[in-house]
Amino acid sequence: MNLNLIKNIGPKTEKVLNKINIFTVEDLVTYYPYRYNVIKFVNINDANENEVCYVLATVLSLVKVSYIKKNFNKLDFIAANNNINFKVTIFNRAFLKNNLYVNREVVLIGKYNKIKNVFIANDIKFNVDDSTIEPIYHLTEGIKNSNLKKLINEALLLNYDVCDYIPEIYNEKYNFINKRKAIELIHNPNSVSDIKSSKLKLIYEELFMYMFKINYLKLLNKKTDGIKKVFDENIINEFLNNLSFKLTTDQETTINEILNDMKSPNRMNRLILGDVGSGKTIVAIIAIFANYLSSYQATFMAPTEILAKQHYETIKNYFEHYNINIALLTGSTTKKNKEKIYEELESGHIDLLIGTHSLLNEQVIFKNLGLVITDEQHRFGVNQRNLLQNKGNKKKSDVLYLSATPIPRTYALTIYGDLDLSQIKTKPNIRKEVITKVVLEKNIKEVLLKIYEELKLGHQIFVVSPLIEQNDEINLNSVYELKEKLSNAFNNDLINIEILHGKLNAKEKDKLMLDFKNGIIKILISTTVIEVGIDIPKASMIVIFNAERFGLATLHQLRGRVGRSDIQSYCYLITNNEDNERLKVMEESNDGFYISEKDFEQRGQEIIKFYCKQN
């Protein structure tokens, strides 16, 4: 059904909805919330200063707006609740000024500091009832959460098509609710049990369809012809014996699996799962070497230009005594050099081409591509990965994916069931383990002193703030506030502090990461957009604020930004929660696979476990 059947959706709104992949009424009703706000009002004198709360208040004064910098403003006014007057401050909400008139009743969302008698608001809402459940959606510029919710409710009144993909035998066996009912409840729950019953139905259906497709792809892959590679393993063993370090057992096992795949007449389609610093790159290099000895070309795609350059320099060093022609192709490669690369690639003069999305260009034509490697494969779309591997010799090139996300084998087989799987768990004994410590925010002085010690040693610091989503209803005050606090704590004239977040374009992000890598920036304050896999040898410390808001697996990935040299490194998890049993897991282990197991347990992945047991 077309979106224009819904009133209030004109061409402009339709264009905005298209940005978030909503093109039909069916797309709209199946655009599910990613979380919920369970709204329960509290009296201001009962507010816990360490927890976000909802306070029904009355505006008592005119609103004052002050501009801190060009794109950063502050709004202040006096409000009252339960006969207590207090100051309200909210950042980047100047547009609310005309709605906040004297005697208006509003709902304040944020934290209350009793000592200063100031309520720092994250948001201000109007006409919200107590004990309601508010669905929160992923948004884009041009639409607010409340407007999207109204459009969805309008769509729910229509006779839209609903297809239940779960066979009736399973619906009855597990007592799932009707799919149409599940869609209605996921958007308009009256209770937490409504959310659970609708999620159970919809997530099970999604898993059912996913596994159906995975098994279908697996059957197709078994029938896929490949290129049988012929190479002298003695030369590869000689290469391995000349390495300056000893391979771990997991690395040796993975290399043997890859070489056996390449010698097979079937196309290799293998994923290497390895924790940060587990040595996936050298395994990929051996695959490249075997492919070269078989007289085929290889290509290696990385998600960012900095990471591509890093791989280029690393691989060139490994092959410096071999006659292997390696080229680098990125967005910043000059037109003249690009033309030369295209020509030499098509003629077969280039043996290995390393690059970013630039490798997908239609002018990139290989003479005899035999191996495609994709680093951080989850950062690329399926179509992008397919486009690259289909450039190969009759679309038969071997394919190798690398991922630094450690996933327990049971779940990995569920997610990547169409791929052969290799895991590298054991880390080389050449780096010191990162020392991790959970610290309450009220004891932040301890962390600041440690930052100062590391800066004096010439080291660099990562500071991470919670994820910022790009929409009109969420501001950037968390990273800006952190910069202001750190600038006050340290002399900003001597310590260069910069901010990296999702609203910067790719070129700005790359410039900041390059400046950080080159030591120009001493403290980099970032959201979780920190580039995966980049080596910053002098980064010895990462400080993660509001650590309780992240999953353990995410915290472990962030911790992997430090400890990438022989410098002793540290990870500080800053939290306001007194109960930190979950975060203590990070203190007790640096093993990503162990942590991901704990993460799955603590997040309560009952549905995945339930599904795996039944199949």
N, C-alpha and C positions, 0 to 999 in steps of 0.2 A: 504494500500500500504506500502511496506517495505521501510525503511529509506535508504537502500543501492541503491535505484533507483536514489537518489540525488548525483550528483558528489560532491566530497570533503567530503563525509561522509564515512569514513572507520571504522573498528572495534573500534579504540580508541575513535573517536568522537561519535560513536553510544553509547558506554559505558557511556560517559559523559552525553549525552542527556537522557539516561535511568535514571540517577540520579534525573532528574527533571520531571520524568514520561512522557517522550516523547519516544514512542516506534514505532510509525507509522507516515507516512506523514500527516495523518489526525490529529494526536496529535500535530504535529509541527505547522501546519497552524492555529490550534485553541489554541496555546499557546500565549495568548494576552499580550500586554504591560500593565504594572500596572500604568505607568505615561508617560508623554511626556515632552521633553525640547523644548520649542519654541525659536529657536535661532534667536536673533536680535542683531547685533553688535552695540556697542556704542563707541564713542571716549573716551579715557581715562580721559580727562578733564571734561566729562559729567557724569562719573561714580558716583553713589551714594554709599558712603562707607558702608551703612547699608544694601545694597541689592546685591545679586549675579548678576553679569553681564558677558557678552561675549565681549571680546576685541580681535580684529585682530591685532596681533603684529609681529614685526620682531626681531629675536634673534640677539643681538649685541656682546655678549661676550661668552667666553668658559664657560661651566657649571661647577660649583663647588659642589661636594657631600661631606657632612659631616655626620658622624654616631654619633647620640646622645646616643643610646644604641643598644644592639644586634639586635633587630627587629624594630628599629626606626631610619630613616634617613631623611636628609633634603637636598633639591636640590635648588641651587641659581644661577641666571644669570641676566644679564641686557638685557632689551628689549625696543623697541620703538613703539610708536603709535602716529600719528598726531603730529610728530616732538617733542614728549616728551619722554625722556629717564627715565626709572624707573626700580627698582629692582623687580624681581619675585622670590617668595619662594613657594615651594610646598613640602609636607611631604610624605615620603614613595613612592617616584617615581624614585628611583635611576636607575631603568631599562630604563628610558627615556633618559638618558644621551647621548647616541650615536645618538639619533634622533634629538637632539636639537643643531644642528651645526649653526655656524654664518651665518647670512643672510637668514635663513629659516623662512618662514611665518608660524605662529602657531595661534591657537585660545585658548586664556586663559579664564578659567571659574573660577570666584571667586570674592573676594572683594578687592577694592583699597583704601588704606589709603593715602589720599592726603598729610597729614602733614608729615608722614614718607616717602612718595613717594615709598611705597612698595605695590605690588600686591600679596596678599595671595591666591594662586590658589588651588581650589579643584580638578581640572583636567586640562589637556592640550590635545587638539585635533588637528588633522592634516587634511587638505583637506575638510574643512566643509564650505558650502556655507551660505551666509546670508539669513535670512527669510526662514529657513527650519524648519521642525518639526521632531524631533528625538524621536522615540519610545524607552522607557527604559523597559527592561525585568528583571524579577527575574532570577538570575544566580546561578551557582555553580562553584566550583573550576575546572579549566580546559577549560573554555570557556568565551570569552569576549562578550560584548553586540554587538559590530560590527560584530563579526563572526556569532553569532546567527541570527542576522538580515539578513546576506547574505544567510544563509541556508534556512531561511523562504522564502525569495524572490525566491530562486531556486525552493522550493516546490510549491509556488504559480503558477509557470509556468506549473506544471503537471496537469493531468486530475484527480484530487483527488475527492473522494466521498464527496458530501455535502447533508446532510439531514436536511430539514427545518421542525422543529417540531411544528411551529406555524400554526394552521389551516388557510387556505386561507381566510376565512371570517374575521379573525382578521388582517391579513396582509393588506387586502383591507380597512378595517374599519379605521385602524390607519396609513395607508399610509407608512408601513415599506418598506425599500429597500430590494432588493434581498439578500439572505444570502451570496451567493458567493461574491457579491459586498461588503457586509458588512465586510467580512473577509479580502478582499483586502485593503479596506480603513482603517481598524483598524491598519494594519501594515504599510501602506503607505499613510497617509493623506496629502492632499495638503492644507487643511485649518482646522480651528477649527470646522467648521460646518460639515466637513467630519467625524471628531472624534465623534461629537454628534450624527449624523444620524446612524453611525455604532454601537455605544454603545447602542443607544436606541433599535435597532433591537436585538442585541446579549444579552443584559441584560434582555429584556422582555422575550426572548426565555428561558433563564436560569430560570427566575422566574416562567414561565409557566410550565416548566418541574418539577421544585421543588415542586410547589403547587399540581401538578398532583400526584406526588409520596407521598406527605404528606397526601393528601386526601385518597389515596389508603391504606397507613399505618394506618390511623385512622379507616378505615373500618375493617381492619384486627384486630386491637387492641380491637374493640368492641366485637369481637367474641372470644377473648382470655380468656380461663378459668384460674382462679387463685386459691389461697388457702384461704378459709374463716377462718379468725382468730377468736378465742374465748378468751376473756380476761376480767378481772374484772376492769371496769372503776373506781370503787371506790378506788382501789389501785393506779391507775394513778393520780387521783385527790388528793390523800393524798401526793403523790410524789411532785405534783405541789405546794400544799399548804406549803410544807416544804422548798421551794426555798427561797433564801435570797433576792429575788427581785420579782417584780410583772411583769407578762407577759403583752406585749402590746396587743391591740385589734387584730392587724394583726397576731400576733403569735398565739393567742387563736383560731382565725378563721382557720388558716392553720393547727393547730393541730387537730381540729375537722374534717377538710377535709381528713386528712391523716388517722385518726382513722376510719372514715366512709368507706374509700377505703379498709382498712385492714379487716373490718368486712364483706365486700362484697365478693361474690363468684368470682368476676372478678379480674383479675390481676391489681394491682396498677401500674400506669405508670405516675408518677407525677414529675413536675419540680418546685422547689422553687426558685423564683427570689427574692433576697434580697440585699439591698445595704450593703456596708461595715459596719460592726458593728450593723446590724439590728437584730441579734440574731437567725440566721439560725441553729446554732449548737444545741441549746437547743431543737429546734423543731425536729431535727433528733434524738436526744437522747430519746425523748418521743416515737418516732416510734420504736426505738431499744427496749425500755422498754416494749411496747405493744407486740412486736414480741416475746420477752423473756417470757412474761406471757402466751403466746400462745404455749410455748414449742418448738419454732423454733430457729435456729441459724441465726445470721446476720453477714454481712461483710460490711466494710466501706473502700473505696479506695480513697486515696489522691494522687495528682500528684507528690509530692516530699517527701523525707524521713523526712525532718525537719517538714513539715506540718503533716505527719502521726504521728510522735512522739508527736507533740503538741496535736492532737486529742486524742491520747492514754492517755496522762496525764490528759487532761480535763475530758474525759468520765470516767476514773477510779475514779476521785475525786467525780463525781456526784453519782457513784454507790458504794461508799465505804461502805455503810451500807446494801448493798444487796449482795446476794450470786451469783453474775454474774461473770463468769470466762472470762476475757478479755486477748487476746494475741496480740502481735505486730509482724508483719512479713515484713521485708524490705531487701534490698540488703545487708546490713551490719550484718544481723542476722547470728550468727555462724551456721555452718553446724549441730552441735550437737543440738542446739535449734530448728533449722528448722525441723529436723527429729522428735523431740518431739512434735512440733506444728502439723505437718502432722498427727501424730498418734492420738493425742488428738482431733484433728478436726474431723477425720473420725469416731472416737468412740463416738462423741457427747459431749465430756467433755468440749470443748471450746464453749461458748455461743456467743461471739463476736470476730471476727478477723479483726483487723485494719491493713492496709498496703498500699504499693505502687503497682507498676506493678508486684511485686513478687506474688501478689494474683492470677495472671493469669497463674502461673506455673501449669502444668498438675498434679503435685504431690499434689496440694491443692484440697482435696476432702472433701466435707461437708457430714455429715450424714443426716441433714434435713434443708438445707438453706431455710429460708423463707423471708428474706429481704436483698436487695442489695442497698447500698447507695454509690453514686459517687460524690465526692466533686470537684468543678470546672470542671464540666463534659466536657466543651469544650476543656480541655487539653488532653482528651483521644480520640482516634479514635473510630468510630462506632463499628468496629470489636472487639476492646478491651473491650468496655462496654458490648457488646453482649456475649463475651466469659465468662465474669464474671457472668452475670445474668443467663446464661444457665447452670451454675454449680449447680443450685438450684434444688429443689424437683420437678422432672418431668418438669423442665424448667418453673415452674409456680410461682417463687418467685416474691414478690412485689418489685417494683423498684422505688427508690427515687433519683432524681438528685438535686444537690445544685449548685447555680451559684451566684456569687457576682457581676455580671454585670447587673445593673439596666436597663431594657428595657421597654419602654412604652408598655402597654398591646396590643395595636393595632398591633405593629410590632412584639411583642413576639408571638402572635397567628399566624402571618404569618411565622415566623421562626420555631416555635416549635408547629405547628398545630397538630402533632401526639401525643402530650402529654397533660395531664391535667395540668393546670397552677395555682400556688398559688403565690401571691406577698406579701412580707413583706416590707411595706413602712415606717411605724412608727418605729423610733429607740428608744431603752430603754434610759431613762433619767439618765444614769450613767456616761456618758463621756462628756467632754467639746468639743464644736465645734471647728474645726480647723480654725484658722484665716488665711485668704488667701489675698495676696497682689500682684498686678502686678507691676513690677519694670523695668524701662528701664536699659539696660546693662550699660549705661554710669554712672548710679547711683549705681553700684555694691558695692561700699564701704559701703553703708547702710546695705546691706545684709551680708557682711563679718563681720561687727560689731555685727550683731545679731547672726551669727554663733558663734562668739567668746564668747558672753554672755551665749549661751546655753551650749557650751563646759565647761565653768567655773562652770556651775551648775551640771556637770557630765552627761549631756545628749548627745545623738548621732545624727548624721546628715546623711540624704540621699541627694546625689547630682545626678541629672539625666541629661544625655546628649542625643541628638536625636538618634533614632534607627540606629544601624549599621548593614548592611546586609553583609552576608559572601560571598564575591566574590572578585576577583582580582582587581576590579576597584575602590573599596571604601576602604579607610584606616581607622585606629583607632586614627587618630590624635586628634579628638575632646575630647575623654576621657583622653588621655595622656596629652593634653594641659591643661585640667582642673586640673589634678593632679599636674602638674608643677606649675600652678598659685596658687593653694591652699597651696601647700608645701611652696611656697615663702611667702604667706600671713601668714601662721602659722608655728610654729616650728615643723617640721616633726619628730624631735627626741622625742617630747613629745606627739604629736598628730599622731596616726597611721592612715594613709590614704591609702585605697586600691581601686582597680578597679575590677568591675564585668561586663563582657560582653558576648555576644553570642558565641564567639570563644573559650571560656573555656569549658572543658568537664564537665559532670554532677557532678563528684566527686569534681572538683575544685570549682564549684559554691556552692555546699553544704558546703564545708569547709569554704568558705568566709562568707556565710550566718550564719553559726554556730558561727564563730569568732565574727561576728557583733552582733549576739544575746547575746553572752557571754560577750560583752563589750570590747573585745580585740581591735577591729577596732572602731575608733571614727567617722571617716567620710568614708562612702562608696559611691564611684562614680560609677554609673551604667548606662547602657542603659535601655530600657524598659523590660529587662529580670528579673527585681526584682521579687523575688518569691511572688506569689499571696497568701494572707491570713496569712503570717507569722507574729506573734506578736513580735514586738521589743518594749517592754514597755518603754524603755528609749529613743527611737527615737522620738524627739520632733520637728524636722524640716526637711522639704524636699524642696530642691531648684531645680527647673526645668528650664534648659537653653533652649533657642530657643523655648519657649512655644508655639509660634504661629504655629509651625510645627506639633503640636499634635491636635487631635480632642478633644472636651470637655470631652467626655466620657472617653478617655484615661487619660486625666489630672485628672479627678475625681478618677479613679482607682489608679493612682500613689499617689494622695493625701491621699488615704486610707491606705498608709503604715505608716502614723503617726496618732497620736490621739487615740492610742489603749490602753491608760491607763488614769489615772486622771490628768496627766501632761498637762498643756496648750501647744498646739502644733501649728505650723505655716507652711504655704506653700507659698513659694515665686516663682512667675512665671516671669522668666527673658526673656525679648524680646528686639529686636531692632526696632520694629514697633511702631510708634507714635500713630497710630490708633488701639486702643485696646478694641473696643466695644465688640468683641467676647469674649475676655478673662475676661472682667468685669463680665460676668455671673458667673465665678468661685468665684469672690469676694462677690457677692450678695447671693449665696446659697451653702449649703452643701447637698442639696437634690439630690441624684443621678438620680432619676426618672425625676425631673424637668430639670436637666442638660442634660440628654439624649434626652429629647424632644427638647430642644434648639439646641443640636448637630445635630439632624436629620433635623431640620428646616434650620440651617445655612449651612449645607453641601448640601442642596438642593436635598433632596431625592425625586425628582418629580416622578421618575419612579416607586418607591415602592408605593407612594401615588396614582399614576395614576392606577397602577395595582389593588390596594386594592379597589378603587372606582368602577372598572369595574366588580369586583367579589364579 
